[in-house]
Amino acid sequence: MDERIFVVGSGAIGGLYGGKLAAIGLDVSFLCRSDYEVVKSEGLFIKSVWGDFRATPARVVKNAEELNFYPDYILVCLKVLPQIDVPSIIRPAVGDNTAICLIQNGIDIEPPVQKAFPSNEIISGLAFVCCHRTAPGQIEHLDYGRLVLGNYPKGTSKTTEKLADIFRHAGIPCTTTDDVVGARWQKLVWNAPFNPISVLAGGVTTDEMLSDTGMKSLIRAIMDEVCRLAEKDGHPLPSSVIDENISFTETMTPYKTSMLLDFESKRPMEVEAILGNAVRKGKELGVAIPHIETLYRLLKMVDMKNRENGR
């Protein structure tokens, strides 16, 4: 495989998946900011349920201008935050034939990138994984790891199928879907309750949330609101999706969500991508989602105060 891959972001997601590709000798470059010196000099170390491994990227850069060539794929693994302008960050590395893959959280995150690069393939990616960054250049992968890819807004392509093959070649479970927007809604079924509640309930882990009967009922109510949004948006989810999400969370390794880890480190949280976009979609579609709206208003205030205290 001679495709050249540019991973933008060396946090948990970029470090795990990009590192896995680099570890088998593929041509993988990384854009790093805070981790730049460590990753450039020492590479990445991933403690993983797939087996611990080290990865040495082909190149490590601080900005896309330094790349000096157009990659076949750009994997965007950045947090989805209002202050992060993905099109501006990746523009110098986007060639005519570069496919842009967004492996990020949330719903309705693709339009700004599609608008900026209307002639490029936009691949949307969902990571169903428990992992976090423990130190510069170091990732801990606790559970799961499956990727789902699809072209935005729908369908698949040879380019997308080739990327899925590349991930599978590296030992990463990966499937493709014709309805990646539906897949995003399906992931939001988990993210919408567990991420915000982990913060608002005082720093609880997944098992602690589900050990409380009342909390489990609230989680189900939030999941139901996501399902109603998805259906009204034209992407009905399987009737079993709530029970399945509860079941696999009960059996997974007890886990601090990514949002809780951001909160504890006084980093900005993905409030808009996970909750704000859902609230706006609810208003657009005329779907009442009182539980999600309540989480959104509370979490926005917590996020603002947390960042103020971190300055």
N, C-alpha and C positions, 0 to 999 in steps of 0.2 A: 504494500500500500504506500503510494508516494504522495498522497494528499498532504498539504501543509495546513496546519491547524493553529489558530491564534486564540488563546484563552484569555479573556479580559476579566481579570479578578482572580486572586489567589487565595480566597477565603475557603470556607468549608466545601462548597459545591465545586468551584473551579479547581481547588486543590485536589479533591478526590477524583473527579472525572478526568480533568486534564492530566493529573499526575499518573493515573492509570494508563492513559494513552502514551504518555512519555516513557513510562516504565517498560513498555514493550518495544521501544525503539522508534516510535513514530516521530515525525518532524513536528514537534509541538513547541510553540513559543508562548510565553506568558507576559502579560502586562501586569505589573505589580506596583503598588504604591508603598504602603507602610512595610511590606515584607520584602522590598526590593533587594536590600543588601544581603539578607539571609538566603533568599531563594537563589540569587545570582551566585553566591559563593558556596552554598551548601546543598542546593536543590530542595526538594520537598521530602518530608518523612510522613507517611500515613500509617497510623495504627488502625488496622481494619479487620472486620469480621471475615473479609475475603483473604486474610493473610497480610501481615505487615509488609510494607514495601517502601523503597526509596525511589525517587524519580529525579532525573536530571533533565530539565528542559533544554531544547536546542538553543534557545535564546531567551533572555529576560530583559524586558525594556520597561521604561518608566512611562512612555507614551507611544501612541500608535505611529507617530512620525518616524520613530527609530527603526521600525520594522524593515523598511526599504524594499518591500515586495508586497504583492497582494496575495493573501492566503486563499485557499479553497474554501475554508470554513472559518468563521469567527464564532466562538462560543462565548456569549455574553453571560457571565455568572456573577453579576453585580447585584447588590440589593436594589429593590425597586423603591427609590426615594425621589421626592420632587426635586431635590438639589442635584441629583445625578442625571446629567444630560447624555444619555447613551449615544444618540446620533453624533454629537460633537466629539465624543471620546473615540469612537471607532472610525469616523469618516476618513482619516488619512490611510486607513488600511483596507478600505472597501473598493475593490476593483469591479469591473463589469461582470465577472463570473464568480464573485464571492457570495457564498450563501451565509446568511446571518441567522444564527440559532440562539434564541433567547431561553436559557435554562434558568428561569426566574419564577418567583411566586406571584400570585394574584390573578385577577381577571382583567381583561380589556387593557393589557399592557402593550400590545403590539402596534396599535395605530400610529404612535409617534415615529417608530422606526420604519414602518411601511411608508409613511408619508415622506420621510427623509430619503428613502432609497426605493422608489417605486419600481425600478427595473430589476432589483435583486430579489432572489428567493428569500422569503422570511419563513424560517422554521421555528415553530414554537415547541418548547420542551418542558416536560414536567419531571421532576426528580422526586421519587417516593423513597425517602432516605432519612435516616437519623445520623447526623454527623455534625461536628463543630470544630472550629479552629481552636487549638489549645495554646499555641504560641506562634510567633512568626515562623512560617514555613512548616508548621506541624498541624496535622489534622487527625482527629479521632473519629472513626467510622464505627458506630455502635450497632446498627441494624439496617436491614433492607438495602435498597440501592437501585431499584428498577427505574429505568427511564422510559418515557413515552414521547415520541416525536410525531409531528404532523405539520404540513404546510398551513400557513395562515392565509386566508381565513378557513380554508377547507382543503381536503384532498392530500395526496402525497405525490412524490416525484422520484425520479431516479436519483436525484441529488440527495433527497432525504433518506431514501432506502440505503444509499451508499454510506451515509453517516451512521445509520443504525447498524450496518454491517461492521463498520469500524469499531463502534462501541462493543459489539458482541465479540469481535476478534480480540479485544482487550479483556474479555471476561466480564463485561458489564451487561446485565440483563437489559435488553432494549427492544421495544416493539414500536410499530408505527400505527397511526390512526388516521382515518379520513375526517374525523371530527375532533380536532384538537381543542376547539372552543368548549365542546362538551367535556373533554378531558380536564380542562381547566376548572370548569364548574365542579367536576367530580373531586378534584383535589381540594377545592374550596370547602367542600363538605367537612373535611377534617380541619383545615386551617382556620376557618371562621370561628369555631368554638375554642379549639385547644390553644391556639396562639394567644389570643387576647385574655382568656380566662387564666392562663398560667401567670400572667402579669397582674391582673386585677384581683386575683384571689391571694396575692401575697407571696408569689414565688413557688407555686406548687408544680409538681411533676405530673406526667400523664396518669400514672397509677393512682396518685392522690386524688386527682379530679374524679376518676371513675369509681373510687371507693366510697364516695358520698352519693346517696340515693338522689337527693335533691339536685346536686350538681349534674348527675347523669341525666336527669330529666331536662335540665336547662340545656345541656349539650344537644340532646335530641331535638329540642325545640328550635335551636339555632340551625341545626342540620336540615330540619324540615323547611325552614325559610329559604335556605340555599337551593334546595330541591325545587321549591315553587318558583324561585327566580329562574332557574335553569329551564324549567318547563316552559315558562312564559317567553323565554328568550329563544325558544325553538330547539332546545337541546335536552329533552327529557332524560332523566337519569334512571337507572334500574331501580325497581321498587325495593331491592335488597340493600341499597347502598348505605343506608344508615346503620342497619344491623351489622353489616360487614365492617364498617369503619369502627364501630364500637368494639366488635369482636377482636379485630387484629390489634387494636390499641391495648386491649386488656392482656394480650399475649406478648406484646413487644417489650423490649428492655425498657424499664422506667427511664423517662427521658425529660430533660429540660428543653422546652421548645426554643427555636431560634429567636423568637421574639423575646422570650424571657432572658436569654443570654445577652441579647442586645440591651435590654433594660438594665440588667445588672452591671453591664459595662458602660452604662450611660451613653450608649450609641443611639442614633435615631432608629425608630422602629418602622416596619412596613405597614403603617396604619392605613394609608390611602390605598395601597395595592390590594390589601386583603379585605378591608372593611369599607373604606371610602368609596371605592369603585362599585362595590355591591350596593351601597346605599344610593348612589347616583343611578345605578341601573334599575333599582327598585322604583325610584321616582319616575324614570323614563318609561317603565313598563306598567306602572300603576299597580305594583305589588306591595302590600303592606308587610314590612319586616321589622316589627318593633324591637325584637331582641337584638338584631344586628345593629339597628340604629342606636340603641342604648349602649352597646359595647363600643361603638364608634365614637360617640360623644365623650364617654368616660376615658377611653384610651387616648384620644387626641389631647385631652387635658393632662393626663399622666405623662404622655410623651413630651409635651412642652415643658412641664415642670422638671422632669427628669433631666432633660438636656440643659436646662438652666442651672440645675444643681451640679452638673458635670463640668461647667465652664470654669 
